[in-house]
Amino acid sequence: VQLVESGGGLVQPGGSLRLSCVASGLTSSINVMAWYRQAPGKQRELVAGITRIGTTNYKDSVKGRFTISRDNAKNTVYLQMNALKPEDTAVYYCGTIVSGEPYWGQGTLVTVSS
């Protein structure tokens, strides 16, 4: 499985960004897809996840601001991020697990700053 993220960038506080992650390879074996982030000097943390049938979960600090969605026909998962805060600054990674093996994208940098 290969995962490729896009959509990061520099945005002002209160702004919005939409991240995309396209999966290729054994995509029929993918159930849960998730977005993680890693800020400088911190551990990678789960931001949001979504199952193949659309069940979602979110980190408490992003609830009401971020929305995860997926298009199974396009093997793509999205993360719509609104009302961004400086503390959302991090490298965002798309991840999944197939047959017990974790897979990660290369990451996309999101910087929230004025």
N, CA, C and O atoms as a GROMACS GRO file, in nm:
protein
  456
    1VAL      N    1   0.084  -0.119   0.000
    1VAL     CA    2   0.000   0.000   0.000
    1VAL      C    3   0.088   0.125   0.000
    1VAL      O    4   0.183   0.135   0.078
    2GLN      N    5   0.056   0.218  -0.088
    2GLN     CA    6   0.128   0.345  -0.092
    2GLN      C    7   0.027   0.457  -0.062
    2GLN      O    8  -0.086   0.454  -0.110
    3LEU      N    9   0.072   0.554   0.017
    3LEU     CA   10  -0.013   0.667   0.056
    3LEU      C   11   0.058   0.796   0.020
    3LEU      O   12   0.175   0.813   0.053
    4VAL      N   13  -0.011   0.886  -0.046
    4VAL     CA   14   0.049   1.013  -0.087
    4VAL      C   15  -0.044   1.126  -0.042
    4VAL      O   16  -0.159   1.136  -0.084
    5GLU      N   17   0.011   1.212   0.046
    5GLU     CA   18  -0.066   1.325   0.097
    5GLU      C   19  -0.039   1.451   0.015
    5GLU      O   20   0.064   1.463  -0.051
    6SER      N   21  -0.134   1.542   0.021
    6SER     CA   22  -0.116   1.674  -0.040
    6SER      C   23  -0.209   1.772   0.030
    6SER      O   24  -0.300   1.732   0.103
    7GLY      N   25  -0.184   1.902   0.007
    7GLY     CA   26  -0.275   2.003   0.057
    7GLY      C   27  -0.224   2.087   0.173
    7GLY      O   28  -0.292   2.180   0.215
    8GLY      N   29  -0.106   2.057   0.225
    8GLY     CA   30  -0.054   2.137   0.334
    8GLY      C   31  -0.010   2.274   0.286
    8GLY      O   32  -0.009   2.303   0.166
    9GLY      N   33   0.028   2.358   0.382
    9GLY     CA   34   0.074   2.491   0.348
    9GLY      C   35   0.072   2.584   0.466
    9GLY      O   36   0.054   2.542   0.581
   10LEU      N   37   0.090   2.711   0.437
   10LEU     CA   38   0.088   2.816   0.540
   10LEU      C   39  -0.048   2.883   0.539
   10LEU      O   40  -0.098   2.923   0.434
   11VAL      N   41  -0.108   2.895   0.656
   11VAL     CA   42  -0.240   2.958   0.668
   11VAL      C   43  -0.243   3.042   0.795
   11VAL      O   44  -0.178   3.009   0.894
   12GLN      N   45  -0.320   3.148   0.792
   12GLN     CA   46  -0.333   3.233   0.909
   12GLN      C   47  -0.428   3.171   1.010
   12GLN      O   48  -0.515   3.092   0.973
   13PRO      N   49  -0.412   3.205   1.137
   13PRO     CA   50  -0.508   3.157   1.238
   13PRO      C   51  -0.651   3.189   1.197
   13PRO      O   52  -0.682   3.299   1.150
   14GLY      N   53  -0.738   3.091   1.216
   14GLY     CA   54  -0.878   3.106   1.175
   14GLY      C   55  -0.905   3.060   1.034
   14GLY      O   56  -1.021   3.051   0.992
   15GLY      N   57  -0.801   3.032   0.959
   15GLY     CA   58  -0.815   2.990   0.821
   15GLY      C   59  -0.847   2.843   0.806
   15GLY      O   60  -0.865   2.772   0.905
   16SER      N   61  -0.853   2.798   0.680
   16SER     CA   62  -0.890   2.661   0.649
   16SER      C   63  -0.793   2.599   0.550
   16SER      O   64  -0.730   2.668   0.470
   17LEU      N   65  -0.782   2.468   0.557
   17LEU     CA   66  -0.706   2.389   0.460
   17LEU      C   67  -0.776   2.256   0.444
   17LEU      O   68  -0.845   2.209   0.535
   18ARG      N   69  -0.760   2.195   0.328
   18ARG     CA   70  -0.809   2.059   0.308
   18ARG      C   71  -0.693   1.971   0.263
   18ARG      O   72  -0.629   1.997   0.161
   19LEU      N   73  -0.668   1.868   0.340
   19LEU     CA   74  -0.566   1.770   0.307
   19LEU      C   75  -0.629   1.653   0.233
   19LEU      O   76  -0.744   1.617   0.258
   20SER      N   77  -0.551   1.594   0.143
   20SER     CA   78  -0.595   1.476   0.070
   20SER      C   79  -0.490   1.368   0.082
   20SER      O   80  -0.371   1.396   0.093
   21CYS      N   81  -0.534   1.244   0.079
   21CYS     CA   82  -0.443   1.129   0.082
   21CYS      C   83  -0.497   1.025  -0.015
   21CYS      O   84  -0.608   0.975   0.001
   22VAL      N   85  -0.416   0.993  -0.115
   22VAL     CA   86  -0.455   0.894  -0.214
   22VAL      C   87  -0.382   0.765  -0.185
   22VAL      O   88  -0.260   0.764  -0.170
   23ALA      N   89  -0.456   0.656  -0.178
   23ALA     CA   90  -0.398   0.524  -0.155
   23ALA      C   91  -0.391   0.447  -0.286
   23ALA      O   92  -0.478   0.459  -0.372
   24SER      N   93  -0.286   0.366  -0.299
   24SER     CA   94  -0.272   0.278  -0.415
   24SER      C   95  -0.217   0.145  -0.367
   24SER      O   96  -0.167   0.134  -0.254
   25GLY      N   97  -0.225   0.045  -0.451
   25GLY     CA   98  -0.182  -0.089  -0.412
   25GLY      C   99  -0.300  -0.172  -0.366
   25GLY      O  100  -0.405  -0.173  -0.431
   26LEU      N  101  -0.285  -0.242  -0.254
   26LEU     CA  102  -0.390  -0.332  -0.204
   26LEU      C  103  -0.501  -0.253  -0.133
   26LEU      O  104  -0.527  -0.274  -0.015
   27THR      N  105  -0.564  -0.164  -0.206
   27THR     CA  106  -0.663  -0.074  -0.144
   27THR      C  107  -0.788  -0.149  -0.099
   27THR      O  108  -0.857  -0.104  -0.007
   28SER      N  109  -0.818  -0.261  -0.161
   28SER     CA  110  -0.937  -0.337  -0.121
   28SER      C  111  -0.922  -0.394   0.019
   28SER      O  112  -1.021  -0.432   0.081
   29SER      N  113  -0.800  -0.401   0.069
   29SER     CA  114  -0.774  -0.455   0.203
   29SER      C  115  -0.778  -0.348   0.311
   29SER      O  116  -0.763  -0.379   0.429
   30ILE      N  117  -0.798  -0.223   0.271
   30ILE     CA  118  -0.796  -0.113   0.368
   30ILE      C  119  -0.934  -0.094   0.430
   30ILE      O  120  -1.033  -0.080   0.358
   31ASN      N  121  -0.940  -0.094   0.564
   31ASN     CA  122  -1.064  -0.060   0.632
   31ASN      C  123  -1.053   0.082   0.689
   31ASN      O  124  -1.114   0.176   0.637
   32VAL      N  125  -0.975   0.096   0.795
   32VAL     CA  126  -0.963   0.227   0.858
   32VAL      C  127  -0.850   0.307   0.792
   32VAL      O  128  -0.741   0.256   0.770
   33MET      N  129  -0.880   0.433   0.763
   33MET     CA  130  -0.776   0.529   0.723
   33MET      C  131  -0.779   0.642   0.823
   33MET      O  132  -0.885   0.678   0.875
   34ALA      N  133  -0.664   0.698   0.851
   34ALA     CA  134  -0.657   0.797   0.957
   34ALA      C  135  -0.556   0.906   0.924
   34ALA      O  136  -0.465   0.887   0.844
   35TRP      N  137  -0.576   1.018   0.988
   35TRP     CA  138  -0.480   1.128   0.984
   35TRP      C  139  -0.414   1.140   1.120
   35TRP      O  140  -0.480   1.139   1.224
   36TYR      N  141  -0.282   1.151   1.117
   36TYR     CA  142  -0.202   1.174   1.235
   36TYR      C  143  -0.126   1.304   1.215
   36TYR      O  144  -0.119   1.356   1.103
   37ARG      N  145  -0.070   1.357   1.322
   37ARG     CA  146   0.017   1.473   1.310
   37ARG      C  147   0.130   1.466   1.411
   37ARG      O  148   0.118   1.404   1.517
   38GLN      N  149   0.239   1.529   1.375
   38GLN     CA  150   0.355   1.533   1.464
   38GLN      C  151   0.411   1.675   1.463
   38GLN      O  152   0.462   1.723   1.362
   39ALA      N  153   0.401   1.740   1.578
   39ALA     CA  154   0.457   1.874   1.594
   39ALA      C  155   0.602   1.862   1.636
   39ALA      O  156   0.643   1.758   1.688
   40PRO      N  157   0.681   1.965   1.613
   40PRO     CA  158   0.823   1.961   1.652
   40PRO      C  159   0.841   1.927   1.799
   40PRO      O  160   0.780   1.990   1.886
   41GLY      N  161   0.924   1.829   1.825
   41GLY     CA  162   0.954   1.791   1.962
   41GLY      C  163   0.847   1.710   2.031
   41GLY      O  164   0.857   1.682   2.151
   42LYS      N  165   0.742   1.671   1.957
   42LYS     CA  166   0.632   1.595   2.016
   42LYS      C  167   0.613   1.462   1.945
   42LYS      O  168   0.664   1.441   1.835
   43GLN      N  169   0.540   1.373   2.011
   43GLN     CA  170   0.511   1.244   1.951
   43GLN      C  171   0.399   1.256   1.848
   43GLN      O  172   0.317   1.348   1.854
   44ARG      N  173   0.397   1.163   1.755
   44ARG     CA  174   0.290   1.157   1.657
   44ARG      C  175   0.160   1.123   1.729
   44ARG      O  176   0.157   1.036   1.816
   45GLU      N  177   0.052   1.191   1.692
   45GLU     CA  178  -0.076   1.168   1.757
   45GLU      C  179  -0.187   1.152   1.655
   45GLU      O  180  -0.182   1.208   1.545
   46LEU      N  181  -0.287   1.074   1.693
   46LEU     CA  182  -0.403   1.053   1.606
   46LEU      C  183  -0.489   1.179   1.606
   46LEU      O  184  -0.522   1.233   1.711
   47VAL      N  185  -0.526   1.223   1.487
   47VAL     CA  186  -0.614   1.339   1.472
   47VAL      C  187  -0.757   1.295   1.443
   47VAL      O  188  -0.851   1.341   1.506
   48ALA      N  189  -0.772   1.205   1.346
   48ALA     CA  190  -0.905   1.159   1.309
   48ALA      C  191  -0.893   1.030   1.230
   48ALA      O  192  -0.794   1.007   1.160
   49GLY      N  193  -0.995   0.945   1.241
   49GLY     CA  194  -0.997   0.820   1.166
   49GLY      C  195  -1.134   0.796   1.108
   49GLY      O  196  -1.234   0.850   1.156
   50ILE      N  197  -1.140   0.713   1.002
   50ILE     CA  198  -1.266   0.683   0.938
   50ILE      C  199  -1.261   0.541   0.883
   50ILE      O  200  -1.162   0.500   0.822
   51THR      N  201  -1.370   0.466   0.906
   51THR     CA  202  -1.377   0.330   0.853
   51THR      C  203  -1.430   0.332   0.710
   51THR      O  204  -1.472   0.436   0.659
   52ARG      N  205  -1.428   0.216   0.647
   52ARG     CA  206  -1.475   0.208   0.509
   52ARG      C  207  -1.623   0.247   0.498
   52ARG      O  208  -1.666   0.300   0.395
   53ILE      N  209  -1.700   0.221   0.603
   53ILE     CA  210  -1.843   0.254   0.596
   53ILE      C  211  -1.872   0.393   0.651
   53ILE      O  212  -1.988   0.433   0.658
   54GLY      N  213  -1.769   0.466   0.692
   54GLY     CA  214  -1.789   0.606   0.727
   54GLY      C  215  -1.798   0.640   0.876
   54GLY      O  216  -1.830   0.753   0.912
   55THR      N  217  -1.771   0.542   0.961
   55THR     CA  218  -1.768   0.571   1.104
   55THR      C  219  -1.642   0.651   1.135
   55THR      O  220  -1.532   0.614   1.092
   56THR      N  221  -1.657   0.759   1.210
   56THR     CA  222  -1.545   0.849   1.235
   56THR      C  223  -1.514   0.864   1.383
   56THR      O  224  -1.600   0.839   1.469
   57ASN      N  225  -1.393   0.904   1.412
   57ASN     CA  226  -1.355   0.944   1.547
   57ASN      C  227  -1.252   1.055   1.536
   57ASN      O  228  -1.178   1.065   1.438
   58TYR      N  229  -1.249   1.140   1.640
   58TYR     CA  230  -1.164   1.259   1.638
   58TYR      C  231  -1.093   1.280   1.771
   58TYR      O  232  -1.143   1.242   1.877
   59LYS      N  233  -0.978   1.339   1.761
   59LYS     CA  234  -0.909   1.390   1.881
   59LYS      C  235  -0.996   1.503   1.938
   59LYS      O  236  -1.053   1.583   1.863
   60ASP      N  237  -1.006   1.508   2.070
   60ASP     CA  238  -1.098   1.605   2.132
   60ASP      C  239  -1.071   1.748   2.087
   60ASP      O  240  -1.165   1.824   2.064
   61SER      N  241  -0.945   1.785   2.074
   61SER     CA  242  -0.912   1.925   2.046
   61SER      C  243  -0.948   1.970   1.905
   61SER      O  244  -0.943   2.089   1.875
   62VAL      N  245  -0.984   1.876   1.817
   62VAL     CA  246  -1.019   1.914   1.680
   62VAL      C  247  -1.168   1.894   1.651
   62VAL      O  248  -1.216   1.930   1.544
   63LYS      N  249  -1.239   1.837   1.746
   63LYS     CA  250  -1.383   1.815   1.725
   63LYS      C  251  -1.454   1.948   1.699
   63LYS      O  252  -1.431   2.047   1.769
   64GLY      N  253  -1.539   1.948   1.598
   64GLY     CA  254  -1.612   2.070   1.561
   64GLY      C  255  -1.535   2.159   1.466
   64GLY      O  256  -1.592   2.252   1.410
   65ARG      N  257  -1.405   2.134   1.448
   65ARG     CA  258  -1.324   2.215   1.357
   65ARG      C  259  -1.276   2.134   1.236
   65ARG      O  260  -1.270   2.186   1.124
   66PHE      N  261  -1.243   2.007   1.258
   66PHE     CA  262  -1.192   1.920   1.151
   66PHE      C  263  -1.299   1.819   1.112
   66PHE      O  264  -1.378   1.775   1.195
   67THR      N  265  -1.300   1.784   0.984
   67THR     CA  266  -1.390   1.682   0.934
   67THR      C  267  -1.314   1.586   0.845
   67THR      O  268  -1.251   1.627   0.747
   68ILE      N  269  -1.320   1.457   0.878
   68ILE     CA  270  -1.257   1.355   0.796
   68ILE      C  271  -1.364   1.291   0.707
   68ILE      O  272  -1.477   1.268   0.751
   69SER      N  273  -1.328   1.263   0.583
   69SER     CA  274  -1.420   1.198   0.491
   69SER      C  275  -1.339   1.113   0.394
   69SER      O  276  -1.217   1.126   0.386
   70ARG      N  277  -1.407   1.025   0.322
   70ARG     CA  278  -1.335   0.942   0.226
   70ARG      C  279  -1.423   0.914   0.106
   70ARG      O  280  -1.546   0.912   0.114
   71ASP      N  281  -1.355   0.893  -0.006
   71ASP     CA  282  -1.420   0.854  -0.131
   71ASP      C  283  -1.361   0.719  -0.168
   71ASP      O  284  -1.250   0.712  -0.222
   72ASN      N  285  -1.434   0.611  -0.139
   72ASN     CA  286  -1.380   0.476  -0.162
   72ASN      C  287  -1.354   0.451  -0.310
   72ASN      O  288  -1.262   0.377  -0.345
   73ALA      N  289  -1.433   0.510  -0.396
   73ALA     CA  290  -1.414   0.489  -0.541
   73ALA      C  291  -1.282   0.550  -0.588
   73ALA      O  292  -1.221   0.502  -0.684
   74LYS      N  293  -1.238   0.656  -0.520
   74LYS     CA  294  -1.113   0.722  -0.556
   74LYS      C  295  -0.998   0.683  -0.463
   74LYS      O  296  -0.887   0.733  -0.477
   75ASN      N  297  -1.027   0.593  -0.367
   75ASN     CA  298  -0.924   0.552  -0.271
   75ASN      C  299  -0.859   0.672  -0.204
   75ASN      O  300  -0.737   0.676  -0.187
   76THR      N  301  -0.939   0.768  -0.168
   76THR     CA  302  -0.890   0.894  -0.115
   76THR      C  303  -0.959   0.928   0.017
   76THR      O  304  -1.080   0.909   0.032
   77VAL      N  305  -0.880   0.978   0.111
   77VAL     CA  306  -0.934   1.028   0.237
   77VAL      C  307  -0.897   1.175   0.248
   77VAL      O  308  -0.789   1.217   0.206
   78TYR      N  309  -0.988   1.252   0.304
   78TYR     CA  310  -0.970   1.396   0.315
   78TYR      C  311  -0.974   1.439   0.461
   78TYR      O  312  -1.033   1.371   0.546
   79LEU      N  313  -0.911   1.552   0.489
   79LEU     CA  314  -0.923   1.614   0.620
   79LEU      C  315  -0.949   1.763   0.596
   79LEU      O  316  -0.858   1.838   0.559
   80GLN      N  317  -1.073   1.804   0.619
   80GLN     CA  318  -1.107   1.945   0.610
   80GLN      C  319  -1.081   2.009   0.745
   80GLN      O  320  -1.138   1.969   0.846
   81MET      N  321  -0.994   2.108   0.746
   81MET     CA  322  -0.954   2.172   0.870
   81MET      C  323  -0.998   2.318   0.868
   81MET      O  324  -0.953   2.396   0.784
   82ASN      N  325  -1.086   2.354   0.960
   82ASN     CA  326  -1.136   2.490   0.971
   82ASN      C  327  -1.095   2.550   1.105
   82ASN      O  328  -1.053   2.479   1.196
   83ALA      N  329  -1.106   2.682   1.115
   83ALA     CA  330  -1.074   2.752   1.239
   83ALA      C  331  -0.938   2.709   1.293
   83ALA      O  332  -0.924   2.680   1.411
   84LEU      N  333  -0.840   2.705   1.206
   84LEU     CA  334  -0.707   2.655   1.244
   84LEU      C  335  -0.642   2.745   1.348
   84LEU      O  336  -0.659   2.867   1.349
   85LYS      N  337  -0.567   2.680   1.436
   85LYS     CA  338  -0.498   2.748   1.546
   85LYS      C  339  -0.347   2.725   1.532
   85LYS      O  340  -0.306   2.627   1.470
   86PRO      N  341  -0.266   2.812   1.589
   86PRO     CA  342  -0.121   2.790   1.583
   86PRO      C  343  -0.080   2.653   1.636
   86PRO      O  344   0.016   2.594   1.588
   87GLU      N  345  -0.152   2.603   1.736
   87GLU     CA  346  -0.118   2.472   1.792
   87GLU      C  347  -0.152   2.356   1.699
   87GLU      O  348  -0.120   2.241   1.730
   88ASP      N  349  -0.216   2.383   1.587
   88ASP     CA  350  -0.240   2.280   1.487
   88ASP      C  351  -0.119   2.262   1.394
   88ASP      O  352  -0.117   2.172   1.311
   89THR      N  353  -0.021   2.348   1.408
   89THR     CA  354   0.099   2.339   1.326
   89THR      C  355   0.170   2.207   1.348
   89THR      O  356   0.203   2.171   1.462
   90ALA      N  357   0.194   2.134   1.240
   90ALA     CA  358   0.255   2.001   1.249
   90ALA      C  359   0.273   1.945   1.108
   90ALA      O  360   0.221   2.000   1.011
   91VAL      N  361   0.346   1.835   1.100
   91VAL     CA  362   0.344   1.754   0.980
   91VAL      C  363   0.229   1.655   0.993
   91VAL      O  364   0.220   1.582   1.092
   92TYR      N  365   0.143   1.653   0.896
   92TYR     CA  366   0.026   1.566   0.897
   92TYR      C  367   0.052   1.444   0.809
   92TYR      O  368   0.095   1.456   0.694
   93TYR      N  369   0.025   1.327   0.866
   93TYR     CA  370   0.048   1.202   0.797
   93TYR      C  371  -0.083   1.126   0.781
   93TYR      O  372  -0.169   1.126   0.869
   94CYS      N  373  -0.095   1.062   0.666
   94CYS     CA  374  -0.203   0.967   0.642
   94CYS      C  375  -0.150   0.829   0.680
   94CYS      O  376  -0.036   0.796   0.650
   95GLY      N  377  -0.234   0.749   0.744
   95GLY     CA  378  -0.189   0.617   0.784
   95GLY      C  379  -0.299   0.515   0.778
   95GLY      O  380  -0.418   0.548   0.786
   96THR      N  381  -0.259   0.389   0.763
   96THR     CA  382  -0.353   0.278   0.766
   96THR      C  383  -0.278   0.152   0.808
   96THR      O  384  -0.155   0.150   0.813
   97ILE      N  385  -0.354   0.048   0.838
   97ILE     CA  386  -0.296  -0.082   0.873
   97ILE      C  387  -0.360  -0.188   0.785
   97ILE      O  388  -0.483  -0.198   0.777
   98VAL      N  389  -0.277  -0.266   0.721
   98VAL     CA  390  -0.325  -0.375   0.636
   98VAL      C  391  -0.256  -0.503   0.679
   98VAL      O  392  -0.133  -0.512   0.680
   99SER      N  393  -0.336  -0.603   0.716
   99SER     CA  394  -0.282  -0.732   0.762
   99SER      C  395  -0.180  -0.711   0.873
   99SER      O  396  -0.077  -0.778   0.878
  100GLY      N  397  -0.211  -0.619   0.963
  100GLY     CA  398  -0.125  -0.595   1.077
  100GLY      C  399  -0.002  -0.510   1.048
  100GLY      O  400   0.077  -0.484   1.139
  101GLU      N  401   0.015  -0.468   0.925
  101GLU     CA  402   0.132  -0.390   0.886
  101GLU      C  403   0.092  -0.243   0.872
  101GLU      O  404  -0.002  -0.212   0.798
  102PRO      N  405   0.160  -0.151   0.943
  102PRO     CA  406   0.128  -0.009   0.930
  102PRO      C  407   0.189   0.051   0.804
  102PRO      O  408   0.299   0.015   0.763
  103TYR      N  409   0.116   0.141   0.745
  103TYR     CA  410   0.164   0.214   0.628
  103TYR      C  411   0.143   0.364   0.652
  103TYR      O  412   0.042   0.406   0.709
  104TRP      N  413   0.241   0.442   0.608
  104TRP     CA  414   0.238   0.587   0.626
  104TRP      C  415   0.268   0.657   0.494
  104TRP      O  416   0.340   0.606   0.409
  105GLY      N  417   0.211   0.776   0.480
  105GLY     CA  418   0.252   0.862   0.372
  105GLY      C  419   0.378   0.938   0.412
  105GLY      O  420   0.432   0.917   0.520
  106GLN      N  421   0.423   1.026   0.323
  106GLN     CA  422   0.545   1.100   0.349
  106GLN      C  423   0.522   1.223   0.435
  106GLN      O  424   0.616   1.282   0.486
  107GLY      N  425   0.397   1.260   0.452
  107GLY     CA  426   0.362   1.374   0.536
  107GLY      C  427   0.351   1.502   0.457
  107GLY      O  428   0.415   1.520   0.354
  108THR      N  429   0.267   1.592   0.508
  108THR     CA  430   0.252   1.724   0.448
  108THR      C  431   0.250   1.828   0.562
  108THR      O  432   0.181   1.810   0.662
  109LEU      N  433   0.326   1.934   0.546
  109LEU     CA  434   0.345   2.031   0.653
  109LEU      C  435   0.231   2.133   0.654
  109LEU      O  436   0.198   2.192   0.551
  110VAL      N  437   0.172   2.151   0.770
  110VAL     CA  438   0.071   2.254   0.792
  110VAL      C  439   0.128   2.354   0.893
  110VAL      O  440   0.163   2.316   1.005
  111THR      N  441   0.135   2.478   0.852
  111THR     CA  442   0.185   2.584   0.940
  111THR      C  443   0.077   2.689   0.958
  111THR      O  444   0.029   2.747   0.861
  112VAL      N  445   0.038   2.712   1.083
  112VAL     CA  446  -0.065   2.812   1.115
  112VAL      C  447   0.004   2.927   1.186
  112VAL      O  448   0.047   2.916   1.301
  113SER      N  449   0.014   3.038   1.116
  113SER     CA  450   0.088   3.152   1.169
  113SER      C  451   0.044   3.280   1.100
  113SER      O  452   0.005   3.280   0.983
  114SER      N  453   0.050   3.389   1.176
  114SER     CA  454   0.019   3.519   1.118
  114SER      C  455   0.147   3.587   1.071
  114SER      O  456   0.142   3.699   1.019
   0.00000   0.00000   0.00000
